Amino acid sequence: MKKLLIALVALVPSLVFAAGAAVHLDKANYDLTDKASLQNGAKLFMNYCSACHSTAHQRYQRVATDLGIPDDLMRENLIFTDSKIGELMHNSMDKKDAAKWFGNAPLDLTLEARLRGPDWIYTYLRSFYKDPERPFGVNNTVFKDVAMPHVLEELQGIPTATFETITDEHGNEHKVVVALHSSETGEMSSDEYDRAVLDLVNFLVYSGEPNKLERQSLGFWVIGFLIILFILSYLLKKEYWRDIH
């Protein structure tokens, strides 16, 4: 039984990558040193995502401190529940209601960028298209038949899709999306929307590992220390063995 569990755990990542291999993912050139981008990403997350999704492994105050947001502005503009600023970032949606409305309760997104990858999220949020046959009127080229509505529709509008019919190796015909056409009903241009999504991705990458920059900086100091220690050890070794030889 133990060997079976180990085999399954080892197999899951390969299955995930295999399932997503056919989908082209656009590169998300995020920058964790860009505080303005992170602040805008936090604003977008709280305004468009936090009604359903939580980042329950983060605290409001830690986010405010890391992103350079004064506590009073965080309380007034980015906390939409009765939570205190020192509390974890839960949402107010009841999980049973969420499961009834969407089929499944929306995921906590604290580690989503580490699980899916920044490129996946960046492409996914830019790949919704109009599909009247779906419950919320939209579908997604990255996540087919997704149960989630296009929450950023206000900003992007709803793109339309061009389809092509292909025949698989068994002779079955399938419709596939070959192009998405920008909508003119959104508040943002295509470039502005891409930038906004990148800011949101930047925030989710930060959420998955808030101390990443600190860890990387500390790593350089550790490597530097080891190099100096190696040089001193080598010189000491030469000094010690000189008299013996």
C-alpha positions as CSV (number, residue, x, y, z in Angstrom):
1,M,0.0,0.0,0.0
2,K,2.8,2.4,0.9
3,K,4.6,1.7,-2.4
4,L,1.3,2.4,-4.3
5,L,0.8,5.7,-2.6
6,I,4.4,6.7,-3.4
7,A,3.9,5.8,-7.0
8,L,0.7,7.8,-7.2
9,V,2.3,10.9,-5.7
10,A,5.2,10.6,-8.2
11,L,2.7,10.2,-11.1
12,V,0.4,13.2,-10.3
13,P,2.8,15.9,-11.4
14,S,3.5,14.2,-14.7
15,L,-0.2,13.8,-15.3
16,V,-0.8,17.5,-14.6
17,F,1.9,18.6,-17.0
18,A,0.8,16.1,-19.6
19,A,-2.8,17.4,-19.4
20,G,-1.7,21.0,-19.9
21,A,1.0,20.3,-22.5
22,A,-1.3,21.0,-25.5
23,V,-2.1,24.5,-24.3
24,H,0.3,27.3,-25.2
25,L,1.0,29.5,-22.1
26,D,2.1,33.1,-22.5
27,K,5.0,34.3,-20.5
28,A,4.2,36.2,-17.4
29,N,7.0,38.7,-16.9
30,Y,6.2,39.6,-13.3
31,D,8.5,41.6,-11.1
32,L,8.3,41.2,-7.3
33,T,10.4,44.3,-6.8
34,D,7.7,46.5,-8.5
35,K,5.7,47.8,-5.5
36,A,3.2,49.7,-7.7
37,S,2.4,46.5,-9.6
38,L,2.0,44.5,-6.4
39,Q,-0.3,47.2,-4.9
40,N,-2.5,47.3,-8.0
41,G,-2.5,43.5,-8.0
42,A,-3.7,43.5,-4.4
43,K,-6.4,46.0,-5.3
44,L,-7.6,43.9,-8.3
45,F,-7.6,40.7,-6.2
46,M,-9.6,42.3,-3.4
47,N,-12.1,44.0,-5.7
48,Y,-12.7,41.2,-8.2
49,C,-11.5,37.9,-6.7
50,S,-11.9,38.0,-2.9
51,A,-15.7,37.8,-2.9
52,C,-15.3,34.1,-3.8
53,H,-11.6,33.3,-3.3
54,S,-9.6,33.7,-0.1
55,T,-5.9,33.9,0.5
56,A,-6.4,32.4,4.0
57,H,-2.7,31.8,4.7
58,Q,-1.9,35.5,4.6
59,R,-2.7,38.3,7.0
60,Y,-3.9,41.7,5.9
61,Q,-1.3,43.5,8.0
62,R,1.6,41.4,6.5
63,V,0.4,42.3,3.0
64,A,0.1,46.0,3.9
65,T,3.6,46.1,5.4
66,D,5.3,44.2,2.5
67,L,3.6,46.2,-0.2
68,G,4.0,49.6,1.5
69,I,0.3,50.2,2.1
70,P,-0.5,52.3,5.2
71,D,-2.7,50.3,7.7
72,D,-5.5,52.9,7.5
73,L,-5.7,52.7,3.7
74,M,-5.7,48.9,3.9
75,R,-8.6,49.0,6.3
76,E,-10.6,51.6,4.3
77,N,-10.1,50.3,0.8
78,L,-9.0,46.6,0.8
79,I,-10.8,44.9,3.7
80,F,-14.5,44.3,2.7
81,T,-15.5,42.1,5.7
82,D,-15.6,42.8,9.4
83,S,-12.1,41.3,9.8
84,K,-9.4,43.1,11.8
85,I,-6.2,44.1,10.0
86,G,-4.2,41.5,11.9
87,E,-6.5,38.6,10.9
88,L,-6.2,36.1,8.0
89,M,-7.6,37.0,4.6
90,H,-10.7,34.8,4.6
91,N,-13.7,35.7,2.4
92,S,-17.3,36.0,3.5
93,M,-18.9,33.4,1.1
94,D,-20.4,30.3,2.7
95,K,-18.8,27.2,1.3
96,K,-22.1,25.3,1.0
97,D,-23.7,28.2,-1.0
98,A,-20.6,28.4,-3.2
99,A,-20.7,24.7,-3.9
100,K,-24.4,25.1,-4.8
101,W,-23.8,28.0,-7.2
102,F,-20.5,26.9,-8.8
103,G,-20.5,23.1,-8.4
104,N,-17.5,23.3,-6.1
105,A,-16.4,25.8,-3.5
106,P,-13.9,28.3,-5.0
107,L,-10.3,27.5,-4.1
108,D,-8.1,29.3,-1.7
109,L,-5.5,31.1,-3.9
110,T,-2.7,31.7,-1.5
111,L,-0.5,29.0,-3.2
112,E,-2.2,29.0,-6.7
113,A,0.8,30.6,-8.4
114,R,3.1,27.9,-7.0
115,L,0.6,25.1,-7.9
116,R,-0.4,26.3,-11.4
117,G,2.5,28.6,-12.3
118,P,2.4,32.3,-13.1
119,D,2.3,31.6,-16.9
120,W,-0.8,29.4,-16.5
121,I,-2.7,32.1,-14.5
122,Y,-1.7,34.9,-16.8
123,T,-2.9,33.0,-19.9
124,Y,-6.0,31.7,-18.2
125,L,-7.3,35.2,-17.2
126,R,-6.8,36.4,-20.7
127,S,-8.5,33.4,-22.4
128,F,-12.2,33.7,-21.6
129,Y,-14.5,33.9,-24.6
130,K,-18.3,34.1,-25.2
131,D,-20.1,30.8,-25.1
132,P,-23.9,31.0,-24.7
133,E,-24.1,27.3,-23.9
134,R,-22.2,27.6,-20.6
135,P,-24.1,28.6,-17.4
136,F,-22.2,32.0,-17.1
137,G,-22.1,32.6,-20.8
138,V,-18.3,32.1,-21.1
139,N,-15.7,29.4,-21.6
140,N,-12.0,29.3,-21.5
141,T,-9.3,28.0,-23.9
142,V,-7.0,27.0,-21.0
143,F,-9.6,25.5,-18.7
144,K,-12.4,24.1,-20.9
145,D,-15.9,24.2,-19.5
146,V,-14.7,26.2,-16.5
147,A,-17.4,26.8,-13.9
148,M,-16.1,30.2,-13.0
149,P,-17.6,33.4,-14.5
150,H,-15.4,35.9,-16.2
151,V,-14.9,38.1,-13.1
152,L,-12.8,40.6,-15.0
153,E,-15.4,41.1,-17.8
154,E,-15.9,44.7,-16.6
155,L,-12.3,45.4,-17.5
156,Q,-11.8,43.3,-20.6
157,G,-15.3,42.7,-22.0
158,I,-16.0,39.2,-23.4
159,P,-13.8,38.2,-26.4
160,T,-15.3,36.1,-29.2
161,A,-13.7,33.0,-30.5
162,T,-13.0,31.7,-34.0
163,F,-13.3,27.9,-34.2
164,E,-11.9,25.3,-36.6
165,T,-13.1,21.7,-36.9
166,I,-10.4,19.0,-36.7
167,T,-10.6,15.3,-37.0
168,D,-8.8,13.1,-34.4
169,E,-7.0,9.8,-35.1
170,H,-10.3,7.9,-34.5
171,G,-12.2,9.9,-37.1
172,N,-14.1,12.0,-34.6
173,E,-14.6,15.7,-35.4
174,H,-14.0,18.3,-32.7
175,K,-14.3,22.1,-32.7
176,V,-11.2,23.9,-31.4
177,V,-10.5,27.6,-30.7
178,V,-7.9,29.0,-33.1
179,A,-8.2,32.7,-32.3
180,L,-9.7,35.1,-29.8
181,H,-11.0,38.5,-30.9
182,S,-10.9,41.4,-28.4
183,S,-14.1,42.9,-27.1
184,E,-14.7,46.6,-27.3
185,T,-17.1,46.6,-24.3
186,G,-14.5,46.6,-21.6
187,E,-13.1,49.6,-19.7
188,M,-9.5,48.8,-20.7
189,S,-7.7,48.4,-24.0
190,S,-6.0,45.1,-24.7
191,D,-2.6,46.3,-23.6
192,E,-4.1,47.8,-20.4
193,Y,-5.9,44.6,-19.6
194,D,-2.7,42.5,-20.1
195,R,-0.9,44.8,-17.7
196,A,-3.6,44.6,-15.1
197,V,-3.6,40.8,-15.3
198,L,0.2,40.8,-14.9
199,D,-0.2,42.9,-11.8
200,L,-2.7,40.4,-10.4
201,V,-0.4,37.5,-11.2
202,N,2.5,39.4,-9.5
203,F,0.4,39.7,-6.4
204,L,-0.5,35.9,-6.4
205,V,3.2,35.0,-6.9
206,Y,4.0,37.2,-3.9
207,S,1.2,35.5,-1.9
208,G,2.7,32.1,-2.5
209,E,6.0,33.1,-1.0
210,P,6.0,36.5,0.7
211,N,9.7,36.3,1.8
212,K,11.0,35.2,-1.6
213,L,13.1,38.3,-2.2
214,E,14.5,38.2,1.3
215,R,15.3,34.5,0.9
216,Q,17.1,35.2,-2.4
217,S,19.0,38.1,-0.9
218,L,20.0,36.0,2.1
219,G,21.2,33.2,-0.3
220,F,23.7,35.6,-1.9
221,W,25.1,36.4,1.5
222,V,25.4,32.7,2.4
223,I,27.2,31.9,-0.8
224,G,29.5,34.8,-0.3
225,F,30.3,33.6,3.3
226,L,31.0,30.1,2.0
227,I,33.4,31.4,-0.6
228,I,35.3,33.4,2.0
229,L,35.3,30.5,4.3
230,F,36.6,28.2,1.6
231,I,39.5,30.7,0.8
232,L,40.5,31.0,4.5
233,S,40.3,27.2,4.9
234,Y,42.5,26.7,1.8
235,L,45.1,29.2,3.1
236,L,45.0,27.6,6.5
237,K,45.5,24.2,5.0
238,K,48.5,25.4,2.9
239,E,50.0,27.0,6.1
240,Y,49.5,23.9,8.1
241,W,51.0,21.4,5.6
242,R,54.0,23.7,4.6
243,D,56.1,22.7,7.7
244,I,55.1,19.0,7.4
245,H,56.3,18.8,3.8
